[in-house]
Amino acid sequence: MFLERTTFPAAAEAVAALVEFQLSRPEWRPSRPAVSDEAIGDRWRCRRSPSPGSGAWRYLSWARWIPAEIVRQAVREGVLREGPFGSMWAAHVQSDGSVVGWEQRGPEWRGFSTGGSKLLFRLGPSDASRLCVTEAAIDAMSLAALEGSREGTLYLSTGGGWSPATDAALCELAERPGLTLVAATDANSQGDIYAERLRALAEASGCDWQRLRPQADDWNEVLKAQEKERRERKMEKKMRPAACAPAASREASPDQGRPLTRPDARPASREGS
């Protein structure tokens, strides 16, 4: 990787070829017993949607600095729920909108629904011509905020994984004519590996491909840095003293008029009286 400036999979293939070793990929198996989609859906429906002032709303708006309009959009589209202890749940859904699992994010921990399936978190129109793929629902919402929920864009999250179901769902979406697939994964080695997978998927599907790399490690860090800078500018503008006092403030007040005697104590002449 260091010598050739390449990704880990490509480097592994190159090293294996030197010793004539054929690499094999292990079959992916779920780590937990499968839970029925009906049971997953029931657990999801039992949780209420976030609302202003709720735990999940405060976490997204205060800790993650996601704008209220983006949170409202996610609530309208039915992909957010209140989790325990001030956390939020972000749904992974199938093309028909059914929930198969959810990302769990809170102030102190993160995880994925027990027995759920990682597929895709979706935010935006289902018939979008531009797909932005991130690694977390928080990043998908952050990128939507940074772009102002760009028209014709569907913001996606793989939930930090890449299961065969995720790959199949992306292939299905990429079959649309005139589609642009945007790899908006993290700015690190893992993000670059995912971006290469998306590039290969785009080439196989015949759609356009772009790499959108965050200036920080992920899109939420970019959003928080931008918002912090905006707030600091606003505070600086608010606290900045006036360049000079208004002319009226330099005039003497009516009860502090000019004395009627000169310095030599002689009476001063009055004019106009």
N, C-alpha and C positions, 0 to 999 in steps of 0.2 A: 504493500500500500504506500509506504514512504517513497520507495524508489520510483515507482511508476505513477504515483499520484492517482491511484485508482480506488475503487470501493472494495470493501471486504469480500463480497461474493466473487468479484472478478479476480482479486488477488488469490483467493482460495482455489479457484479454477486453474489459474496459472501455475501455482505451486504443485497442485495435484498432477498437472500435465507433465511436469518435470520428472516425476517418478512413475509415470504411466498408471496413476491411480484414478479410478472412476468414482467420482463423488456421487452419493445417493442422498436423497432427502427423506427424512423419517416421516411416516404418515402422521398427520395431525390427529390427535385424539382429545376430546374434551376432558378436562381435569376433574370434573364433577359429574355425577349422574345427571342425566337429562331431566329437565322439568318441563311439563307440558306448557304449550303456548297459552292455553286457557288459564292455567295457574299463574303464569307470569302476568297475563293481562289483568287478572283479578287483583293481584297485588298492586299493580300500577293504578288501577281505577280507585283503589281504596285511599290513595293519597290525594290531598287537595292541591290545587294549582297555587303557585306563589301569588301574593298580592302585596301592594305597597306596605312596608313595615313588617312583613313576615320574615322568618329566619332565612329562607332561601333568597328572598328578594334583597335583604340586607347583605348577605354574603356576596351575591353577584354585583350589587351596586357599590357597596362600600369596600369590600376586600378585593374584588376583581375589577372594579371601576367600569363595569359594563353599563352603557347608557340605558336609561329606563325604557326608551322606545324599542331597543333591541330585546330587552326582557319581555316587554309587552307582546312583541311579535312572536317570540317563542311560546309564550303562554297562549296566544290566539291559535297558533298552529298545533297546540296540544302536545308539545315535546318537553315540557318542564313540569316537575312536581316537587312538593316539599318533602325533603328527607328528614331523618331524625337529627336532633342536636344542631339545628341551624344549617344543615347541609342541603344540597340540591340534587335532584335526579334529572338526567338528560337522556331522553329515550333514544334507543336504537330501533328503527322501524323497518318493515319490509315495504315493498313498492305499493302495497295496498293500504299502508298506514297502520298495520297492526304492530303492536309493541312486542319485541322479543327479548328485550333487556334494557339496561340503562347504566350510564356512567354515574358514579356517585362521587361528589366532590364537596368537601367541607373545610372549615378553617384549620382542622388538625389532621385530616386524613383523606385518603382517596381509595376508590375501589370500583368494582363492577358488581352488578346484581348477582346474587347467589343463584346458580342454575340458569341464568340468562345467557343469551347468545350475543356475541359482538357482531354487529352487522354494519349499520351506518346511522349516525345521527344526521338529521336533515333539517336545514333551516332555509326556507325560500320556496320559490315556485317549483312544482314537480316537473313542469315542461321547460325548465331553464335550458339555455343554449351554452351556458358556462358553468362548469363544475369546479369548485375550489375545495380540494381535499386537505384537511388538517388532521392532526393526531389527537385532538381532544375537543370536546364540545365547547369548552371555555375558549379555546383558540378560534373555533368556527364563529362563535358569537363576537369575539374580539375583532376578527377580520371583517365581519359584517359591519361592525361599528366604524372601523377605520375607513371602509369603502362606502359608508352610507347606505348599506343594503343595496348594492349595485343592481340595477334593473337586469332581469334575465339571468341572475346568478343563484345557484343553489350551493349553500355552504354545507360541507360534509365533515364528519369526523369518523375515523376508524376506531376511536377509543384506545389508541396506543397499541393496537394489535393488528394482525392481518390474517384472518382466518380464511379458509376456502370460501365460506359464505360471503365474506367481505369482497373477495376477489370476484366472485360471481356477480354480486350486486353491482360492482363498478363496471364490469364488462357489459352488463345489461344496459346501464345508463349510457355507456360510451358508444353504443350502437346507433344513437340518434344522428341523423345527418346534420352537418354544420356545427358539430359540437366542439368546444374547446375544453380540454382537461387541464386544470391548473394544479400543479403540485405545490401546495402551500404548507408543506411540512416544516418541522423545526430546522433551525440553522445549526445542526450538529451532524455527526456521522450517521446516527440512526435516521434522522430526517433525510439525509442524502440517499440512503439505501431505499427508503420508501419512495423518494422522488424518482429513482431509477426504475423501480417497479411500475410506477405510474407512466413513465415514458415508454417502457416496453408495452404496457397495456394499450396506450394511445396508438403506438405504431401498429400493433396487431389489429386494432379496431379501425384504423384509418382516420382518426380524428386528430385535430391540432393539439399541441402540447406546449405548456409553458411552465417554467420554474419560478415561483414567487417566493423569495427567500426573505424572512423577517430580519430586520436590522439588529434585533436582540435574539435571545435564544428561542423565543416563541412569540406568537402574536399578542398574547396577553401582556407580556413584558413591554412590547412596543406600545400598546394602548395605554398602559399605566404611565410610561415615560412621557408620552405625548400629553396625556391629561395633566400630569404633574407640572409639565412646562407651561401649559395653558393657565393653570391655576396660579402658578408663580408670577406669570406676566400680569394676570388680573390683579393679584394682590399688590404687586409693585406699582401698577398704575393707580391703584386706589390709595396707596400710602405715599406716593410721590408728592412732595410739597410744591406749592405753586412757585413758578419762576420768580415772580415779584408780587407783592401785595397789590390788590386793586387800588386805584387812585382814591376812591372814596374813603378807604381805610386810613389814608395818610392825612386826611383833613381833620382838623380839630373838631371835637364834638361841640354842639351849641352852647353847653354850659362851661366850656373851656375856651372862651373867645379870647381875642387879643387884649392884653391889658391896656387900660386907659391912661397909663403913665409911661413916659419914656424912661430909659435907664438913668437919666439924670434927675428923675423924680419930678420933672416938669410935666404939667398936664398935657396930654396929647390932644390935638385938635380933632373935633368930630366932623365927619362929612356926611352930608345928606340928612342931618337931623337938626 
